[in-house]
């Protein structure tokens, strides 16, 4: 990942959703951005794995 250019990931959320995300991130000692990015990438990996499994079937 070294040297990779980072770009912003925009997330639209209500104030309540923002608060929930912020509180959860704090419990995990993470920033909101890192929690969101990690969660999204986990979902992407799961979907990619399912697609690979379907391609092999």
DSSP file (Angstrom, degrees, kcal/mol; ACC not computed):
  #  RESIDUE AA STRUCTURE BP1 BP2  ACC     N-H-->O    O-->H-N    N-H-->O    O-->H-N    TCO  KAPPA ALPHA  PHI   PSI    X-CA   Y-CA   Z-CA
    1    1 A X    >         0   0    0      0, 0.0     3,-2.0     0, 0.0     2,-0.1   0.000 360.0 360.0 360.0 -13.1    0.0    0.0    0.0
    2    2 A X  T 3   +     0   0    0      1,-0.3     3,-0.1     3,-0.0     0, 0.0  -0.354 360.0  14.6 -62.9 133.1    3.0    2.3    0.3
    3    3 A X  T 3  S+     0   0    0      1,-0.3    -1,-0.3    -2,-0.1     2,-0.2   0.357  89.8 138.2  86.3  -7.0    3.0    5.0   -2.2
    4    4 A X    <   -     0   0    0     -3,-2.0     2,-0.3     1,-0.1    -1,-0.3  -0.530  56.6-120.1 -74.0 137.1   -0.7    4.5   -3.2
    5    5 A X        -     0   0    0     -2,-0.2     2,-0.4    -3,-0.1    -1,-0.1  -0.609  25.6-143.3 -77.5 133.4   -2.6    7.7   -3.6
    6    6 A X        -     0   0    0     -2,-0.3     2,-0.3     0, 0.0    -1,-0.0  -0.787  15.8-170.3 -99.0 141.4   -5.6    8.0   -1.3
    7    7 A X        -     0   0    0     -2,-0.4     2,-0.1     1,-0.0     0, 0.0  -0.875  32.2 -90.6-124.1 160.6   -8.9    9.6   -2.4
    8    8 A X        -     0   0    0     -2,-0.3     2,-0.6     1,-0.0    -1,-0.0  -0.437  26.7-150.8 -74.2 142.5  -11.9   10.6   -0.3
    9    9 A X        -     0   0    0     -2,-0.1     2,-0.4     2,-0.0    28,-0.1  -0.961  17.8-147.9-110.4 112.8  -14.7    8.1    0.3
   10   10 A X        -     0   0    0     -2,-0.6     2,-0.4     2,-0.0    -2,-0.0  -0.657  16.0-175.9 -87.9 135.3  -17.9   10.0    0.8
   11   11 A X        -     0   0    0     -2,-0.4     2,-0.6     2,-0.0    -2,-0.0  -0.994  13.7-151.8-129.8 125.4  -20.6    8.6    3.0
   12   12 A X        +     0   0    0     -2,-0.4     2,-0.3     6,-0.0    -2,-0.0  -0.870  31.0 157.3 -98.5 123.0  -24.0   10.3    3.4
   13   13 A X        -     0   0    0     -2,-0.6    -2,-0.0     4,-0.0     2,-0.0  -0.974  41.8-108.0-143.4 153.3  -25.5    9.6    6.8
   14   14 A X     >  -     0   0    0     -2,-0.3     4,-2.6     1,-0.1     5,-0.2  -0.307  41.6-104.3 -71.8 167.3  -28.1   11.1    9.2
   15   15 A X  H  > S+     0   0    0      1,-0.2     4,-2.3     2,-0.2     5,-0.1   0.895 123.6  51.1 -61.2 -40.0  -26.8   12.7   12.3
   16   16 A X  H  > S+     0   0    0      2,-0.2     4,-2.4     1,-0.2    -1,-0.2   0.915 110.5  48.1 -63.7 -43.1  -28.0    9.7   14.4
   17   17 A X  H  > S+     0   0    0      2,-0.2     4,-2.6     1,-0.2     5,-0.2   0.914 110.8  51.8 -63.9 -41.6  -26.2    7.3   12.1
   18   18 A X  H  X S+     0   0    0     -4,-2.6     4,-2.8     1,-0.2    -2,-0.2   0.912 109.7  49.5 -59.1 -43.7  -23.0    9.5   12.3
   19   19 A X  H  X S+     0   0    0     -4,-2.3     4,-2.7     2,-0.2     5,-0.2   0.921 111.0  49.1 -63.1 -44.5  -23.2    9.4   16.1
   20   20 A X  H  X S+     0   0    0     -4,-2.4     4,-2.3     2,-0.2    -2,-0.2   0.922 113.7  46.2 -61.1 -44.5  -23.6    5.6   16.1
   21   21 A X  H  X S+     0   0    0     -4,-2.6     4,-2.8     1,-0.2     5,-0.2   0.929 113.2  49.7 -63.0 -45.2  -20.7    5.1   13.8
   22   22 A X  H  X S+     0   0    0     -4,-2.8     4,-2.2    -5,-0.2    -2,-0.2   0.907 111.9  47.5 -61.7 -43.6  -18.6    7.6   15.8
   23   23 A X  H  X S+     0   0    0     -4,-2.7     4,-2.0     2,-0.2    -1,-0.2   0.902 113.7  47.6 -65.7 -41.7  -19.3    5.9   19.1
   24   24 A X  H  X S+     0   0    0     -4,-2.3     4,-1.5    -5,-0.2    -2,-0.2   0.923 111.3  50.4 -66.2 -43.9  -18.6    2.4   17.7
   25   25 A X  H  <>S+     0   0    0     -4,-2.8     5,-2.9     1,-0.2     4,-0.2   0.910 109.1  52.1 -59.8 -42.6  -15.4    3.6   16.1
   26   26 A X  H ><5S+     0   0    0     -4,-2.2     3,-1.4     1,-0.2    -1,-0.2   0.902 105.8  54.0 -61.8 -41.1  -14.3    5.1   19.5
   27   27 A X  H 3<5S+     0   0    0     -4,-2.0    -1,-0.2     1,-0.3    -2,-0.2   0.845 112.7  44.2 -60.4 -32.8  -15.0    1.8   21.3
   28   28 A X  T 3<5S-     0   0    0     -4,-1.5    -1,-0.3    -3,-0.2    -2,-0.2   0.366 114.6-119.2 -91.8   3.8  -12.7    0.1   18.8
   29   29 A X  T < 5S+     0   0    0     -3,-1.4     2,-0.3    -4,-0.2    -3,-0.2   0.909  74.3 123.3  56.2  45.3  -10.1    2.9   19.1
   30   30 A X      < -     0   0    0     -5,-2.9    -1,-0.2    -8,-0.1     2,-0.2  -0.866  66.1-107.7-127.1 161.5  -10.5    3.7   15.4
   31   31 A X     >  -     0   0    0     -2,-0.3     4,-2.4     1,-0.1     5,-0.2  -0.521  33.5-113.7 -80.3 159.8  -11.4    6.8   13.4
   32   32 A X  H  > S+     0   0    0      1,-0.2     4,-2.7     2,-0.2     5,-0.2   0.927 118.1  52.5 -57.6 -44.5  -14.8    6.9   11.8
   33   33 A X  H  > S+     0   0    0      1,-0.2     4,-2.8     2,-0.2    -1,-0.2   0.906 109.3  47.8 -60.3 -43.1  -13.2    6.8    8.3
   34   34 A X  H  > S+     0   0    0      2,-0.2     4,-2.9     1,-0.2     5,-0.2   0.910 112.1  49.3 -67.0 -41.2  -11.1    3.7    9.2
   35   35 A X  H  X S+     0   0    0     -4,-2.4     4,-2.3     2,-0.2    -2,-0.2   0.933 114.0  45.9 -61.5 -46.0  -14.1    1.9   10.6
   36   36 A X  H  X S+     0   0    0     -4,-2.7     4,-2.7     2,-0.2     5,-0.2   0.941 114.9  46.9 -62.8 -47.6  -16.2    2.7    7.5
   37   37 A X  H  X S+     0   0    0     -4,-2.8     4,-2.8    -5,-0.2     5,-0.2   0.933 113.1  48.2 -61.5 -47.0  -13.3    1.8    5.1
   38   38 A X  H  X S+     0   0    0     -4,-2.9     4,-1.9     1,-0.2    -1,-0.2   0.903 113.5  48.4 -59.5 -41.9  -12.6   -1.5    6.9
   39   39 A X  H  X S+     0   0    0     -4,-2.3     4,-1.9    -5,-0.2    -2,-0.2   0.915 113.0  46.7 -66.1 -43.9  -16.3   -2.4    6.9
   40   40 A X  H  X S+     0   0    0     -4,-2.7     4,-2.6     1,-0.2    -2,-0.2   0.931 112.3  49.7 -64.8 -45.3  -16.8   -1.6    3.2
   41   41 A X  H  X S+     0   0    0     -4,-2.8     4,-2.5     1,-0.2    -1,-0.2   0.854 108.1  54.4 -63.8 -33.8  -13.7   -3.5    2.2
   42   42 A X  H  X S+     0   0    0     -4,-1.9     4,-1.9    -5,-0.2    -1,-0.2   0.916 110.4  46.2 -63.5 -43.1  -14.8   -6.6    4.2
   43   43 A X  H  X S+     0   0    0     -4,-1.9     4,-2.3     2,-0.2    -2,-0.2   0.914 111.7  51.4 -64.8 -43.2  -18.1   -6.5    2.3
   44   44 A X  H  X S+     0   0    0     -4,-2.6     4,-2.7     1,-0.2    -2,-0.2   0.919 109.2  50.6 -60.5 -44.7  -16.3   -6.1   -1.0
   45   45 A X  H  X S+     0   0    0     -4,-2.5     4,-2.3     1,-0.2    -1,-0.2   0.897 109.9  50.5 -60.7 -41.1  -14.1   -9.1   -0.2
   46   46 A X  H  X S+     0   0    0     -4,-1.9     4,-2.1     2,-0.2    -1,-0.2   0.914 111.9  46.7 -63.9 -43.2  -17.1  -11.3    0.7
   47   47 A X  H  X S+     0   0    0     -4,-2.3     4,-2.3     2,-0.2    -2,-0.2   0.908 111.9  50.6 -66.0 -42.1  -18.9  -10.4   -2.6
   48   48 A X  H  X S+     0   0    0     -4,-2.7     4,-2.3     1,-0.2    -2,-0.2   0.899 109.6  51.1 -62.2 -40.2  -15.7  -11.0   -4.6
   49   49 A X  H  X S+     0   0    0     -4,-2.3     4,-2.3     2,-0.2    -1,-0.2   0.905 109.9  49.7 -64.3 -41.4  -15.3  -14.4   -3.0
   50   50 A X  H  X S+     0   0    0     -4,-2.1     4,-2.4     2,-0.2    -2,-0.2   0.905 110.2  50.8 -63.0 -40.9  -18.9  -15.3   -3.8
   51   51 A X  H  X S+     0   0    0     -4,-2.3     4,-2.3     2,-0.2    -2,-0.2   0.909 110.1  49.1 -63.6 -42.2  -18.4  -14.3   -7.4
   52   52 A X  H  X S+     0   0    0     -4,-2.3     4,-1.6     2,-0.2    -1,-0.2   0.903 111.3  50.6 -63.0 -40.3  -15.3  -16.4   -7.6
   53   53 A X  H  X S+     0   0    0     -4,-2.3     4,-0.9     1,-0.2    -2,-0.2   0.904 111.2  47.8 -63.8 -41.9  -17.2  -19.4   -6.1
   54   54 A X  H  < S+     0   0    0     -4,-2.4     3,-0.4     1,-0.2    -1,-0.2   0.868 108.2  55.4 -67.0 -37.2  -20.0  -18.9   -8.6
   55   55 A X  H  < S+     0   0    0     -4,-2.3    -1,-0.2     1,-0.2    -2,-0.2   0.843 108.4  48.5 -64.5 -33.0  -17.5  -18.7  -11.5
   56   56 A X  H  <        0   0    0     -4,-1.6    -1,-0.2     1,-0.2    -2,-0.2   0.696 360.0 360.0 -79.2 -19.3  -16.1  -22.1  -10.5
   57   57 A X     <        0   0    0     -4,-0.9    -1,-0.2    -3,-0.4    -2,-0.2   0.475 360.0 360.0 -77.7 360.0  -19.5  -23.7  -10.3
